[in-house]
Amino acid sequence: MLWASLQPEVPAYIWKADPLWTELPGRLSQAQAHTRALEACVAQNPAQEAELSALKALVAAQTATLLLMQQGQLAEAEAQQVHARQLETQLAQMLSLFSWPKTERRPVFDKATQVSRYDSVPESQGTVQVFCAFRGCKKPQTLEFSRTNSWYTPTCLACGRPFLLFIARLEALQTEKKRGHIRYVLRLEDARHKQVRVEFLDGSGDVWQVLHRDYLALLYAWHIPGAPQAKNDAQLSAIINLTRKHAFWLSKVGHCFVVTAFLGEEAKELPAFRRFRDEVLLQSPWGRLAVKAYYAVGPLAARFLRAQPWLQAPMRRWLRSIHRRIQRPSSK
């Protein structure tokens, strides 16, 4: 869906110096790859089947647009792109995780009720689908929210713990790739049309699916039991793209000393080790103690092991075998 949203508008005329024409073969190659990926998808319920069919139709319409552009049939391509935008709107409505009650236009004055459209009325409440901000739970639930408030403090129905929820619309996004993690800077617009800046680091290595003007739900959790639950003490756990039905779990940026020493600072295995730390070890007291001990002795252990040349190959094999094992639960 992101690929379809980012396709260029059909030009009014063919100008060979426009870089667009050199980009078309690559875009068509991407379209074919997305089509093959969608054909391999299997829906598990009627709702997923409808979403998958709508997504296939959208990719097919955008692919047809690109083909017509490549053949120089700009009028036909423009008509096809209008159809694709309509399919995109329908799919966005289908995927949206929030909804508002339908309201009818009120007359200036209703003689039957003696009510004017300018009289005050109760604020309408919408619904939003989120889940618990604690990684060990992630229980989905539906909450009510209003157009004039962005901050909420719901309590999870499964684990009974409160968490913070902030709903806003994305205005701008900046990313900066650093060693082993990505720094994100978001500029958001809250329910009162105020600009809010959010900055965080993520070491998961996952791709965040988000576009300008998407509605986001930021989930914050308190990780110190019994401590006063002040807003500033909560930590950002995940971001739900309410517009595109996508959840992005943040991974704490921490040094995997031994893995980095033997597999490299840009090793593809690092995100899996971090997810295992966040979703398994940090969810239990013994796991948190193990992580704390690892950070205490990890740098020294990494230097010692790296100084033994005969250990290089065995350690790489051992770490990759661990990686294969911890990948399995994270892929479910």
Phi, psi and omega in degrees: 000321176297317179301316180295322181293333186265007179288145185288157175289149178292127181289161180285334180207166181272120175235107189298338179282350179291127180301343181305320186291331176281341181275341187301316179301319179294320179294322177293324177296319176297320180299317179295321178295318179294322179297316179296320180295320180291325178295333180277350181284146179235123178280142183257353179204168182300326180296316178294324179298318179293318179296318181295318179296319179295321180291321177298318179296321179295313180296322179295319180293319179291325177295317178298323177299315181295320179296317179295322177297316181297327180275000178081010180268077190288323180296315179294323179295321179296317178296320179294323180290325174301317177298318180296320179295324177295318177296323179296319178297316179297319180293321179298320177294325180290323184273344186303135180264008176225157182210154178240147176294144179288134180241137179267149179293126183271143177291161178303317177212127180260112183295328183292318183259350182062031182246134176263155177295344180269354176288150181290145179226157177301142181292134180287143180249134175259178177237148179222140180260117179229191174213169182301141183280353181268128185301327182287354183241290179059029181291124178287149176203160180252130183238157173268144175212162184243168180282349186248008181222138180250336184260135178219154177232075179284162175247130182297133180286341183266306184263350176077009181264138176282153175213169181260144179228128178236122182250127181203173180249137182284126177256325181203150181221131175236138178233147178221114181279122178246183183292108175083000179201175179235136176260125180250138172232117181251140168247117186245158173244119183276187185294337179261016176065029175263146180277131181233135180252130179233131180231136179204163177249145179223133180244016184286330185081002180282160178267128180267120183267100183208147177226163178305134178078006173291146175274132183239147171243114179266125182255126180242141181231148172265127185250006178248104183298138176082351181281153175303133187269076176273149183300321183289345181271351181281146181250140179293122182257318186203161175231126178258126172277101184291336181281325188243010173056057182219133179252136181238105179272129179279146175245130181300135179279116179212156184276120171271084193302310185290316180298316179296322183296325186255334182251347178105156183289338179251025183298138180291344180279344185302314180303322180294319178296321179292320177296320178298319177298314185288317190265346181240298186295314185285359180269359179224153179301317180294323178294318178296323177295321179295319179296317179298318179294321180297317179293335180284318185254352184303311181301317180293318180296320180296317179296319181295313183293324181291337180281355179256099184302325183292346181270349187303303183294313178300321181293321178297317179296318181295316180294322180289328176291322175295320179300318179297324181287316184282347176290328187299308179294329182286343181269357181285000000 
